[in-house]
């Protein structure tokens, strides 16, 4: 169970990092106008990264 939480947390945190990168314009792959340079995706990505970090933290308890 702990391993599954840790793996899930890492994957969710990486997805959040990708969304932050798209929202800030650091990463433009694929360059679609849907997420590129939209600040909303930065905030959604930050919340997703926090959720992933919480799962990682819970897996270590």
Buried (B, 14 or more C-beta within 10 A) or exposed (E): EEEEBBEBBBEBBEBBBBBBBBBBEEBEEEEEEEBBEBEEBBEBBBEBBEBBBBBBEEBEE
